[in-house]
Amino acid sequence: RVKVYPVDAVHPTINPAIDPAYDPTKVLQYYWGVVSEISGFTGSITFKFEDSDIGSGATIDEYSAAQLTLASDSWFKAALPEEDKTDRTITFNFPDVVDREQIDGSFTAGDPNAIPNEVPVFTSEATGFWDDADTWDRDIAPPQGVIVDIMADHVVTIRDLRRRVYKTNIDGRLLINYDSYGHNFGLVKGYGTLAIENGVIPPGKWDQSIGDIPSFIPSEAGCGTGFGTVEYGGTVAYTADTRYVTYYNLSFAGSNTKTLPDADIYICNNIDISGTVTVQNRANRTVTVEGGITKVNDANFSAEVEGNTTLLAGSALQTISGNFTGTGNRFNNLTVNNTHGLSITDDVDVRSTFTTNRVVTVAADKRLYLLNTSNPIFLSLIHI
């Protein structure tokens, strides 16, 4: 299967703010994004454009075909055959496609001198603001269309509007202020944290893996090997982004109430709750966690709504850390489906039903309190 996404605009990497030679008037005012699920492919892809798509700064006779794969930071350019110039088409031949990395990416045409050979990379050198040149290893802040690499131990904060790049690697922390919007982070990967304060994950390819590089947020295909963290923080109340229901790691911080979407949520690794935030769960929904659940005592995890289930379904010993007691800070149904069991390090209340298929260990001087004695409680082995 091959998906083609036509974009009625100049490719974002062709930006004179990067280099004056990258003149957007000398390229096609149009490009195509391609995403495939293909291997062992032999054939060609042909794109059709109109005269109105030809930039005013160069003639079609000066154009070359250009391809930028998602797995590469280099534009491949090739002369445009006369028949393509006449027919207003661009044809890319693929004599032997081993995997999708050779196809997935962007396709356009233009004066080859107006198209970068390499997409520039801006690497953070310190914690700071995105718009501050001192944060980066170059003389300017990252303009549109470049690759941004946020290094581990660095926190880069966006306080302004419309930051748009081709790729983003987050190994540190990217913090987007509450009133900052209009961004697009392109293809995103990394093992760091995206921290947002308004509940909306900005545009970008957050859930698309490339070869052995995992996505920042899991795709519909499952968890994989990624370890990116999405943090819903800030001081205002909101509902977490309804477009995403699967995360590698999910964190809640700040204050006020952060409400989960009205959907089943799947967390491949850990959930962490800090600050004074209240995490509000939904009725008749399941939150599945393969890792640990950690909460500071000043925060609340309100999972006691009717029909809500917290399911621990990891493949190694899981831990619940922090106090989960009292109204607005306890579980409704708590289920352990993990052959390695569960370790509880603090007091935990279960309002309705507790179910386990393996040993549950409760720390000394702590308790697992089952509030509802009228419902059946299925216990296998519990060690207190």
N, C-alpha and C positions, 0 to 999 in steps of 0.2 A: 504494500500500500504506500502511495506517495501523496502527500498533501502539499498543495501550492497555495501560498498566501500572497496575493498581489498587493503591493503598497504603492499608492499614488504619491510618491515623494522621492526626493534624492536620498540615496543611502546615507545614513547618519555618519559614517566614517569619512565621508567626503565633505570636509569642513575647513574653510580657509582660516579659522581660528587656530587650527593645528599647524597648518602651513599654507601660505598664500597661494602656492601652486595648486592646492586642492580646490579648484574652482567649480562650484556646483553648476554653473551655466554651461560647462563643457562636458557634461555627462547626461545620460538619460534621466529624465525627471520621474523615474519609475524604477522599481526593483521588485524582485520576487523572492520570497522566503520559501524554502523547501524543507519539509520534514518527512522522513520515510521510515518504513519498517521493512527494509529490503537488504538482501545479500545475494551474491552470485548473479548479479545483473549485468547484462550486456545490452546496450541500446543507446538512445539519445533523448534529450529533453529539448524541446523547441519552445521559445517564448515569442509572443507577438506583441509589437508595440505600434503606436500611431505616430504620425508626423508631429503631432502636438506634444509628444513626449520627448522630442529631441531638444536639448538645451540650446539656447540662443548663442552660446559662446564658441561653438565648434560645429562643423558640418558632419554629416554621417560618414563621409569619407575618412575622417580622422578617428573614427570610433574603433575600439577593440572590445571584444567580449571580456567579461570579468566575472570571476567566481571567488567567493570568500566562504570557505567551509567553517562550520562551527568548531571543528577540532583544530583549526589553524588560525594564526594571526596574520597570515599573508594573503594578499590578493593574487590569484592566478589570472594572467591576462593573455589573450590570444587574438591574433588578427581576425577581423570580421570578414568573412568571404563576401565576394561581390554579390552573390545571389541573396545573402542575408541582408545586405544593404538595400538591395532592390525590393525585396519582399517585406522589409521591416520586421525581420525575425532575428533571433539569436539562438543558435543551436550549439548545445554542449554534448559532445560524444563521450560515452563511457564504455570503453572496450572490455573492461573487466573489473566490475565493482565487487570488492571482497566484502565490504560492509557499509553501513549507512554513513560512516564518517566521510566517505568520498563524495556523497551527494548532499547531505544536509547542510544548509547554509543559505547564502544570498547570491543572487544572480542579477547582473545589470550590464551596461555597456557605456563606453565613453572614451574620451581622449585618455590614453594610458598615463599621461603625465599628470592628469588631474585626479587620478585614483591612487591612493597610497600603495606603496609596495608592502609595507608593514604597518599594522595598526599600532599606534603608540601606546605604551603602557605607563600609567602613572601609579607609582608605589608610595604608600604612606611612609613617612620617616618619623612621625611622632603623633601623639594624640592632638587633635585640634579640629577646626572647622573645615568642612569640605571646600568652602569658598576662599580659604586662606592658603596662599601659595606656600607658606612655611610648613604646612602639613605634608607636602609632597616633595618628591625628589626632582622636581622640575621648577622652572621659574614662574609658572602660572598654575592656577587651580585647573582641574581637569575640564576641558571643554567637551561639547557634545561629540559623541562618536568614538571615544577612546576606550581603552581597557583600564579599569581601576582595580588595584590590588591593595586591600586593607590588611596589613600584617597583624599577626598575633600580638596581643598586648597593647594594640593601638585602638583608641576610640575615636571614630570620625563622626562628627555631628553635622547634620544638614539643617540649616536654619533659614534657608531661603527657598526659592521656587524653581521648578523645572530643571532638575539635574538629570540629564539623559546621556547614557553611555552605551557602548556596544556590548561590553562584558563587565561583570563585577565579580571579583573573588573576595569573599569575606572570611578571613581567618581570624580577624579581630572582632570589633563591634561597630556596626553601623547604626547610629541613632538618628531617627527622623523626628524632628520636633512636631508637636501637635498641629501647628498652623503652617506646616510645610507640605506642599503638594505639587502635582504636575510632573512627577519624576517617572523615568523609565530606566531600569537598570540592566536591560538586555538579558543575556544569558548569565545566570547567577550560579556560582558554585562556592564551596568552601565549608569550613568546619566551625565558623564563628557564630555570631549572634546578629540577627536583624531585630532591632528594638524600635517599636512604633508606639506612638502615644495617642493615636486617634482611631485605632481598630481596623485600618485599611492597609492591607499589604499592597504596596505600589506596583504598577505594571512591570513585568519582567518575566523571563522564562525561568521561574523558580523551580519547576518540577520536571525539567528536561535533563536527563543524564546524557553525557557524551562519552562513548567508549567506556573506559574504566573509571571515568570521573563521575561520581554520584551527583545527583541534583541536590539543591539546597533544601527543598521540600520534597517528600516522596511523591512519586507519580501514582496513578491509579493501579499500576502494576504491582505495587507492594513496597515494603520498606527498603530493601537493598542494604547498602553499606554506608549511607550518609550519616552525618552527625551535626547538621546545621540546627540552630536554635532560633525559633521565633518567640520574641518576648512582647507581650501586650502590657504596656506600662502607662505611665502618665497619671494625671490627677483627675481626669474626668471619667464619667461612667459611659460605657458603650458596649456594643455587642461585637465580639471577635468576628473577623472577616468570614462571611458565610460561604465564600468560594473554596475555602480550604478546610478539610475535615481530617486530614492525615498529616502528622508532623513527625520529624525525627525526635526533636526535643521541643517541649512547649513550656514557656515560662510566663508567669504573671507577676507584675511588680507595681510599685507606686501605691496609689490609694483609690478609694471609691470602688464601684462595682464593675467588674468585667464579666459579661454574660456570654456563655458558650452559644454557638449557633444551634438552632433547632434541628439537630442531626446527630447521628452517632459519630463519636470522635475516636480516632485511633492514634495512639502515641507510640512510636516504635522504640523509643528509649525512655527518657525521664520527663516527669512534670515537676516543676519547681515553682513555689508560691512564696513571695517575699513581700516586704513592706507591710502596709496595713490594708492591702487589697482584699476584697471579697470576690471569690470566683463563684458565680451563680450557674449551677447546672440546670438542665431542662428536664421536664417531666417525661417519663416513658422513653428515655434515651439511655444509651450505654456509652460510657467512656472506657475504652480499653487501653491498658498500659502494659508495655512489655518490660519496662525498667522500674525505677523507683518513683515513689511519690514523696516529695520533701516540702515541708511548710514551716515557716517561722510562726511562733505563737501569736504574734500580733495580726496575722492574716487569717482569713476564713475560707474554707472550702465547703460551700453550701451545696451538698450533694444529696440532701435528704428529701428532695421533692418526690412526689408520688411516682412510682414506677421507674425511677432512675437507678441504674446499676453501674457500679464501678467494677470492672473486670480486670484482674491481674492475670496476664496470659504470657508471661515471659518464659525463657528457656534456661534461666539461671535463677538463683535465689533472689527474690525481690524484697524490698524494704519499704515500709511506711514510716517516715520520720516526721515528728512534730505532733502537736496536740490536735486531735480531731474529736472534740467533745462539745456538747451543748447545742442549743438551737441555732441553726445557721452555720454550723461548723462540724457536720458529721455526715456519715454515709447513710444512704437508704438501704440498698442492697449492696453487699460486698461479696464478691466471688473470687476465689483463688483457683485458677486452672493452670497449675504449674507444678510439674513433678519435683521441682527443687524446693517448693514451699515458700513461706513468707516469714519475714522477721519484722516485728512491730517494736519500735523503740520508745514509744510514748503512749499516753492514754488514747484509746480509740472507741468511739460509740458507733454502733450499727442500729439504725432505727427499725429496719424491717427484717431482712433475712441475711444470714451469713452462711456461705457455702464454701467448702474447701475440699480438695482431693489429696492434699498432702499436709505435712507438718507445718503448724503455725507456732512460732516462738515469740513470746511476749517478754520484754525485758523485765528484770527484777523491779519490784515496787510499782509496776505499771499494770494497766488492765485493758482487756478487750471486753467492752460492756455491750451485751445484747439486750436492747430495750424492749423488743416486742416478743413476748412469750406466747402469743396466740398463733403466730405463724410457725410453720415447721422450720426447724433450723437443722441443716445438714452439716454435721461435723465429722471429719475423719479422724485426724490425729492433732490434738492441740497440746502444746507444752507451755506451761506458764511458770 
